[in-house]
Amino acid sequence: MKRIVKYFIVLSSFFLFANVGYAQSTKRKELEKKREQLQEEIKTIQNLFFKTQKEGKSLLVKVNDHQQKIQRRNYLIQTIEEEIEELSLEIDSYQVVVDTLENKLLKLKKEYADMVYQSYKSKSQNSRLMFILSSEDFYQAYKRLQYMKQYSQFRKKQGEVIVIQKLEIQKFTDSLLNRKKLKESLIEEQVGEQSLIAQEKENLEKIIKQIKKKESKYKRDIKKKIAAEAKIDKQIDKLIKDEIARANKKAKEEAAKKLAAASKKPVKKPKTTEKPNNNKFILTKESKFLAVKFESNKGKLPWPVERGLVVRKFGPQPHPTFKGITIVGTGIHIATEKGAKARCVFDGEVFAIQVLKEGKKAVYIRHGNYITIYNNLENVSVAKGDIVETKQEIGTIFTDKVTDKTILSFVLSKDTKRLDPIKWIHKI
């Protein structure tokens, strides 16, 4: 009976170690996925920014391109480092399992050898027969016969357990070797990335030296660009407030009509002295339903482009080249392929199409009390008042003739409050 208990202890310890290994593998799989994503992003940067080096390309643009690649490589090196650490933990755990199973196997083999030896000492038919015949009564003889049968069966099972144990040891040993090989390849990849990042930094330093010669000029240009963006942001705020005012007025009129119809009284005109709230939408039943649906898809909204890369994040951030200059991102900038289309991220209604400098356009779409804005479009394929669906193409993104870049500016707002689109769109 004690030996059977030991057998179950071996199995339970095996499952315990297997569960630990599984948990670590799950975390490593997440890191592996992140590593592959970063590798893909680096390829995208290479294709979008470095495939064709256009003449007359601004030095600041070149700096930004190199910084984007360096940033991704730094993230990649960090991810590889974390993955190596996880692998080291897995290797240690698997080594413990192998050592434990091998110790259990040694004990099983010793027990099996002892049983074989005892069986050999009493293997003669005469001694077995005498063991049964020397019983005091029939009941004792029966019990002794049963014991001999069980002993024989247990010995056979013990042999099977040894075979299973050997197979498990081989399985874990193979897994251990595979993880050691993977760790070695990751270390090689990490060294390779460190070498590449050193080259990128060297190229970046050369460009920065050229910029320093005309630093004041570049700073003036940057400040002009920041001022131009701030002007556009004010225009966006005005268009949103105008839409809130228009929608709220319509909502109040419809509510007054319904109330009048229910009470059978004439419709009263809204008081002109009442100060309108242009910061929040008054939601009708339909718009509230749409807003709730939009909100429930936070983190799952599709990207506003089929393929792209975020090159400017949301919120205030220091200029990547010049200290003391802060860039305020009211949305995100997504670099994509030439000729790419902007896509609606959720069902809604187009309430405005804005024409900007150089004929570029912006499309405003309302989703209840949420608004998405698609800026820097060359042309649009929707009109004001159109009902649009998720992933519907709304226009072609503008490609800058100087930088040769195709960048969509994507803004998300709840009423008049700006939100970080990264927290809302699906993570690739």
Order of alpha helices (4+ residues) and beta strands (2+ residues): alpha-alpha-alpha-alpha-alpha-alpha-beta-beta-beta-beta-beta-beta-beta-beta-beta-beta-beta-beta
